Amino acid sequence: MTTNRASRWRIFCAVALPEPTRELVLHHIKRLQSTVPDARASWSRDENLHLTIKFLGEIPERFVADVCSAAARAVAGLAPFSLRLERAGAFPVRGQPRVLWLGLSDSLGQLHELHARLENEAVLAGFAKDDRPFQPHLTIARLREPQTVRTLAAVHRQLDFEPAEFAVSELLVIRSELGSSGSKYSVVTRHRLGPSQEP
């Protein structure tokens, strides 16, 4: 499929966090920033906090509607559920940390079911299957300064993050536009969990 760059969109599917949960995450970020003030990192902004379910990358704009249809089919008949945001860690597990994250408790496996359904629907729509294991997490920072990353990652793990339970009631298809001040996200479509939304 040949197309020029201007007609390609960077697309992913995600679950948004409610405001009270985002506030807890932002409070944790502020504690990290004040504890290690000289650390250089790209911190996640309030409006960009989300849980990525599937990242499709840059796709031709004309196929974005196919992603939206796949998302609608994936949530059909799937009841809203709750997740618990907890645990602090860094990627990679060994070696120099590059990403700080908060983990998720999906005790009933409902988030994994949503991911599996979305993956299957995306493949049926002609998109590539992601063969990497699904590791749901919330990215809060990407680290850039080798001299301080280990200290920052250690403080991140040591600080108590107050666990937060929140409801998942919709799946978003999001466009990401890269710019000099970071990524700008805009919601393309919203798909509520529950009865089928397609005729």
Order of alpha helices (4+ residues) and beta strands (2+ residues): beta-alpha-beta-beta-alpha-beta-beta-alpha-beta-alpha-beta-beta-beta
